């Protein structure tokens, strides 16, 4: 009886490890989708409301509770407390604070940093064109993330269960 309980625990532990590793890939897809949605809101706010950026960022952070809203809230805080008046530095600080330990890849974070470099340097039409380029790049990253989720995520789930089953079979 004791052996059966140990076998079940081993099998479930290995399966759980596989599922936990695969969650990293789900998290990247969710994070990129949240970011794209929030940037679309930002683009619309810039195009139609034309409020100061800190107010716009604060309003966007209040729409939903996800990783991108935490980013915009942190950006608002950094802009209000930052005495250097360099928007790009404030943006980079908020990106580092919010996305450094996330499941995003360095290329994804580079795209987010590029937004901070270009945002506010042209008229509304130029901003819209910049957002269109960013959306295209984010769409490519999201497709890559979905592909990884479907291949590597599924592989890790299967591997965890398989390894658990193999260990149990060897012990029997």
C-alpha angles and dihedrals in degrees: 000000000000091000092054091054091050091049091051092048091050092048094047093045093053091045091049091051090054092050092048092052091048091053089072089068093048089050093055092052092048092047093050092047091049091048093049091050092049092047090052088054090049091051091051092047091051093046098048113017100034094196122158111284098246090055091046092050091049092050091049092050089056095055097076141000106240141106095284093050088053088051094052091046090051090047090054090051093048092048092051095047097036113103097186094075091216107137094194091057091049091049092049091048091053091047091051092047096048106031105029094095097031128110091256118120122237090256090056091051090047089058091051091049090050089060090059091051094052103032114107097010098104143029124283093273091051089050090052091052090049090052091050090055091046092049090053091052092045090049090055090049091048092051089050090048092050090049091051091047091052095046110027096029092052090045093054092048091050093043093053093052092043094049090048091051092047092051091050092048091049091050093049 
